Amino acid sequence: MKKFINHLDNVLVESLSGFAAAHADSVTLHLDPHFITRKNKAVNKVAIISGGGSGHEPLHSGYIGVGMLDAACPGHVFTSPTPDQMLLAAEAAHADKGILFIVKNYAGDVMNFEMAAEMLPFESATVLTSDDCAVINSTYTNGRRGVAGTVIVEKCVGSLAETGANLQACKALGDKVNSRTASIGVALTSCIVPAAGRPTFNIDDNELEMGVGIHGEPGRRRETMREADAIVRDCVDAILTDFKTRNFEPNKHEALLLINGFGATPLMELYLIYNTAAKLCKQQGIQISRSLVGNYTTALDMAGASVTLCLLDDEIKQHWDSPVHTAGLRWGS
Amino acid sequence: MKTEFIIAAAKAIQQTILANENTLESLDRAIGDGDHYINMKRGANTIVDIQAELASLAPNEAINKIGLKLLSTIGGASGPLLASFFMAMAKVLRENGDESLLKIAAAFAAGVQAIIQRGKADIGEKTMLDVLIPVSNQFKLLATPNGDIKLICATLINTAEQGMQSTKDLIATKGRAAGLGDRAIGHIDPGAKSCQLMIEAVCKLAMEA
């Protein structure tokens, strides 16, 4: 393993400290237990709080700021944060209109946020994101995993919350965005969890993992490496099939196309993927009217990328376009 | 049950977790995400670290403290599940007392029930419950007033081993391996393995006592 590390036990705190220092204009870091809040606490709005294992940066701390999250709870690498972090974050961010937790659908995250919600002295609701369509047989699982589509949910719900909308409305929009979003990821290499010191899985030079999760957990199947167009076609096909299974007609909607890098794939390749994916969508009659390309939900140093399609309506479009000022997403004013 | 035994059990659990680093890591790398050993180690170390604080508590209080500490230390799925186990176990010990094997077995069963509820899982889903449910059932059956502690412990070690091995041929329907479908077949569940190790460690300790 070759990584920038001083001491294994300090990786998370040193990284969080650097993040807080680099974005001192907009965030405040609280340690032991760890949580990050907006520097200037919002007033009279639903507090939007997310969190999850670290290693997915900029998710979630990078999305704290006006127009998106109020606070985030970073866990250890790929490990859900704990209820005490969530309770303190909720206490710090609570702005008199309740707490909305945005939680990626993984057993650990769900259980920890569930226990926090049970202990919380405020009104709360939870949006579970589950955009990963890689998990084929949903009867065999806890349901689909929450992956890069979570960024779209956080952006839209964050925007709505700024308007003073109530908890139920924020939850409803989050659930709607999630239901209209589908993602699938492909890994070309494994990631290395610093504390483990070696790759999470073995993969040969001529192989790819189709349907990989954002922790390097295996996906649908191991396949032979092939040209980019063929890989991207399989991703887009999986997404469109998923929408059709859920009775959506993708060609009747405008869509947001997100190409997300897992950490070790250069932007040059991500744009190449976008090029192919956008063409394939167009061939299917889908009008891509919004786009995002970059590293937004990473898996440490995994090479690979995910494709996410979100079917837009006027409300989602409005909240996607609204101003946002965070470390990871920033536009408008 | 004495708090002294609980602390000795925490140390025995720490030892067995540390001694099985390679086993737990490779199992989790095969069908999980590679963090199970790290999380279990963090949990075990934390409990041993607070042994002085635990020593001043009654057994049920010490077990509740262990639950709360694990809840704020481990994270992941193991954190809330193990915390739910200890907190539920502590509650039953507080209400019913801890002076007989029968009462300890009832508290253990309540702990397992709490894991079932929190994790919304059951036997046969390739999780820690494939060890815990059979062990709990066996424990309740054997924990009679005249039960021989050595015989009971030996049986529970055996039951835990069988439960752990049984996860090998299961498809995972809960937990991180649930996305794998048939590919999880042939691999022992890491959570089942760590539970088996912990039960073995505590039972061996009880046999020596």
Boltz contact constraints between the chains, C-beta under 6 A:
constraints:
  - contact:
      token1: [A, 75]
      token2: [B, 75]
      max_distance: 6.0
  - contact:
      token1: [A, 76]
      token2: [B, 75]
      max_distance: 6.0
  - contact:
      token1: [A, 78]
      token2: [B, 33]
      max_distance: 6.0
  - contact:
      token1: [A, 78]
      token2: [B, 35]
      max_distance: 6.0
  - contact:
      token1: [A, 79]
      token2: [B, 35]
      max_distance: 6.0
  - contact:
      token1: [A, 79]
      token2: [B, 39]
      max_distance: 6.0
  - contact:
      token1: [A, 79]
      token2: [B, 75]
      max_distance: 6.0
  - contact:
      token1: [A, 79]
      token2: [B, 76]
      max_distance: 6.0
  - contact:
      token1: [A, 80]
      token2: [B, 75]
      max_distance: 6.0
  - contact:
      token1: [A, 80]
      token2: [B, 76]
      max_distance: 6.0
  - contact:
      token1: [A, 81]
      token2: [B, 75]
      max_distance: 6.0
  - contact:
      token1: [A, 82]
      token2: [B, 72]
      max_distance: 6.0
  - contact:
      token1: [A, 82]
      token2: [B, 75]
      max_distance: 6.0
  - contact:
      token1: [A, 82]
      token2: [B, 79]
      max_distance: 6.0
  - contact:
      token1: [A, 84]
      token2: [B, 72]
      max_distance: 6.0
  - contact:
      token1: [A, 107]
      token2: [B, 77]
      max_distance: 6.0
  - contact:
      token1: [A, 107]
      token2: [B, 175]
      max_distance: 6.0
  - contact:
      token1: [A, 108]
      token2: [B, 76]
      max_distance: 6.0
  - contact:
      token1: [A, 108]
      token2: [B, 77]
      max_distance: 6.0
  - contact:
      token1: [A, 111]
      token2: [B, 80]
      max_distance: 6.0
  - contact:
      token1: [A, 111]
      token2: [B, 118]
      max_distance: 6.0
  - contact:
      token1: [A, 112]
      token2: [B, 80]
      max_distance: 6.0
  - contact:
      token1: [A, 115]
      token2: [B, 80]
      max_distance: 6.0
  - contact:
      token1: [A, 135]
      token2: [B, 179]
      max_distance: 6.0
  - contact:
      token1: [A, 140]
      token2: [B, 173]
      max_distance: 6.0
  - contact:
      token1: [A, 141]
      token2: [B, 178]
      max_distance: 6.0
  - contact:
      token1: [A, 142]
      token2: [B, 178]
      max_distance: 6.0
  - contact:
      token1: [A, 193]
      token2: [B, 34]
      max_distance: 6.0
  - contact:
      token1: [A, 195]
      token2: [B, 38]
      max_distance: 6.0
  - contact:
      token1: [A, 196]
      token2: [B, 34]
      max_distance: 6.0
  - contact:
      token1: [A, 200]
      token2: [B, 29]
      max_distance: 6.0
  - contact:
      token1: [A, 200]
      token2: [B, 34]
      max_distance: 6.0
  - contact:
      token1: [A, 215]
      token2: [B, 33]
      max_distance: 6.0
  - contact:
      token1: [A, 217]
      token2: [B, 33]
      max_distance: 6.0
  - contact:
      token1: [A, 217]
      token2: [B, 176]
      max_distance: 6.0
  - contact:
      token1: [A, 218]
      token2: [B, 180]
      max_distance: 6.0
